[in-house]
Amino acid sequence: MCAVGAAVLRCAPACDNRRMPERLEVQRAVAASASEIFALLTDPRGHVAIDSSGMLMEASGGIVTKAGDTFVVHMDREALNDYPLGLYDVTVEIVRFEPDTEIAWTIRGQLNLGHVYGYRLEPIMEGTLVTSYYDWSAAEQEWKDAAIFPVIPEGALRATLGILARTVAPGKPRPAASTR
């Protein structure tokens, strides 16, 4: 067992995850400009609106404008049905911020795993190629050995991109993914 704050996680026996990929990336062409998508991603409530995991319940804080900015997300891990953490808050800390091009963040809270989530935006004909990524390569080996990664599976990243597309470009057909 791994003790985590007030919660106890049942961890798999120590294992060597170094041979597993430590980064997931998925892409989707979206019929919206990079600036429209970036505006959604800089708004804490935008993260809640497009979340496919069901864990993000509400967010508080202002629009982020630079690396180092933070906001709070009120979470409920029940949607994943894995660890009984109950309701809890995390602080999202922006670690990369390049307007209309890339935004990435790490999570601070009762568990500081060292994983990073982000989006890269690339203009294409009639829209933007959006790459969603989840990287846990910088996590401490203790967390990797606990076999908890990926916390969010590739399918959830892909579903979130679908919700993002529906949110910023409702009813618009998906553009071809080739870059201009």
C-alpha positions in Angstrom: 0.0 0.0 0.0 1.1 3.6 -0.7 0.0 6.2 1.9 -1.2 9.4 0.3 -2.4 12.1 2.7 -5.5 10.8 4.4 -6.2 8.4 1.6 -4.5 5.0 1.1 -3.8 3.8 -2.4 -3.5 0.2 -3.2 -0.5 0.1 -5.4 0.7 -2.7 -7.6 4.0 -4.3 -6.5 7.0 -2.2 -7.4 7.6 -2.5 -11.1 9.9 -1.0 -13.7 7.9 1.3 -16.0 10.9 2.7 -17.7 10.1 0.6 -20.8 6.6 2.0 -21.0 5.9 5.2 -22.9 5.9 8.1 -20.6 4.0 10.5 -22.9 0.7 10.3 -24.7 -0.2 12.5 -27.6 -3.4 12.7 -29.7 -4.3 15.1 -32.4 -7.5 16.4 -34.0 -8.2 19.0 -36.7 -10.6 21.6 -35.4 -12.6 24.1 -37.5 -11.6 27.1 -35.2 -8.7 29.5 -35.1 -5.8 28.9 -32.7 -6.8 32.1 -30.9 -10.3 30.8 -30.3 -9.0 27.5 -28.9 -6.3 29.2 -26.9 -8.9 31.5 -25.3 -10.8 28.4 -24.1 -7.7 26.8 -22.7 -6.6 29.9 -20.8 -10.0 30.0 -19.0 -10.2 27.8 -15.9 -13.9 27.1 -16.7 -12.9 26.1 -20.2 -11.0 23.1 -18.7 -14.1 22.0 -16.9 -16.3 22.4 -19.9 -14.2 20.1 -22.1 -13.1 17.5 -19.6 -14.0 14.0 -20.6 -12.8 12.2 -17.5 -15.7 13.5 -15.3 -13.3 14.5 -12.5 -13.3 18.2 -13.0 -16.3 19.6 -11.2 -15.7 23.4 -11.1 -12.9 25.8 -11.4 -12.1 29.1 -9.7 -9.6 31.7 -10.7 -9.0 34.1 -13.5 -7.9 33.7 -17.1 -4.2 32.7 -17.2 -1.8 35.0 -19.1 1.7 33.6 -18.4 3.7 30.7 -17.1 3.5 30.7 -13.3 -0.2 31.6 -13.2 -2.5 29.3 -11.3 -6.1 28.5 -10.8 -8.0 26.0 -8.6 -10.0 23.0 -9.9 -12.5 21.3 -7.6 -12.2 17.6 -8.3 -14.1 14.3 -7.7 -12.2 11.2 -8.6 -15.3 9.0 -8.3 -15.7 9.2 -12.1 -12.5 7.1 -12.5 -13.5 4.6 -9.8 -9.9 3.9 -8.8 -8.8 5.7 -5.6 -11.2 6.8 -2.9 -10.0 10.4 -2.6 -13.4 12.0 -2.3 -13.9 15.6 -3.1 -10.6 17.6 -3.3 -9.0 20.6 -4.8 -5.9 20.9 -7.0 -4.0 23.9 -8.1 -3.2 24.0 -11.8 0.1 25.8 -12.4 0.9 26.9 -15.9 4.4 25.7 -16.9 4.4 26.7 -20.7 2.6 29.6 -22.2 3.0 30.7 -25.8 -0.1 32.6 -27.0 -2.0 30.8 -29.7 0.7 28.1 -29.9 1.1 26.1 -26.7 -0.1 25.9 -23.1 0.9 23.3 -20.5 0.4 22.8 -16.8 1.2 20.6 -13.8 -1.0 19.8 -10.9 -0.3 20.7 -7.3 -2.3 19.3 -4.4 -2.3 16.5 -1.9 -0.4 14.5 -4.6 2.3 16.2 -6.6 3.0 13.6 -9.2 5.1 15.7 -11.5 3.0 15.0 -14.6 2.3 17.7 -17.3 -0.7 18.1 -19.5 -0.7 20.5 -22.5 -1.9 21.5 -25.9 0.0 22.6 -29.0 -1.9 24.5 -31.7 -0.8 24.6 -35.3 -2.7 26.5 -38.0 -4.1 24.5 -40.9 -6.4 25.2 -43.8 -9.8 26.1 -42.3 -8.8 25.6 -38.7 -6.2 24.3 -36.3 -4.4 21.0 -35.7 -4.7 20.5 -31.9 -2.2 18.2 -30.2 -3.2 17.2 -26.6 -0.4 15.6 -24.6 0.1 14.1 -21.2 3.7 13.6 -20.1 4.8 11.9 -16.9 8.5 11.5 -17.8 9.6 13.9 -15.1 7.7 12.2 -12.3 9.7 10.7 -9.5 10.5 7.0 -10.0 8.5 6.2 -6.8 5.4 7.3 -8.6 6.3 5.5 -11.8 7.0 2.3 -9.8 3.5 2.6 -8.2 2.1 1.9 -11.7 -0.4 4.8 -11.6 0.4 6.2 -15.0 -1.2 7.1 -17.2 -3.8 8.6 -14.8 -5.8 9.7 -17.8 -5.9 7.1 -20.7 -5.3 8.0 -24.3 -9.0 7.6 -25.0 -9.9 10.3 -22.5 -7.4 12.7 -24.2 -9.0 11.9 -27.6 -12.6 12.4 -26.2 -11.6 15.7 -24.7 -10.4 16.9 -28.1 -13.9 15.9 -29.5 -15.6 18.0 -26.8 -13.2 20.9 -27.4 -14.1 20.8 -31.1 -17.8 20.7 -30.3 -17.4 23.6 -27.9 -15.4 26.0 -30.2 -16.8 24.9 -33.6 -20.3 23.5 -33.0 -21.7 21.9 -36.1 -18.6 22.7 -38.3 -17.1 19.8 -40.2 -13.6 18.8 -39.3 -11.0 20.3 -41.6 -8.3 18.2 -43.3 -5.3 17.8 -41.0 -2.6 18.9 -43.4 -0.7 22.1 -42.5 -0.7 25.1 -44.7 
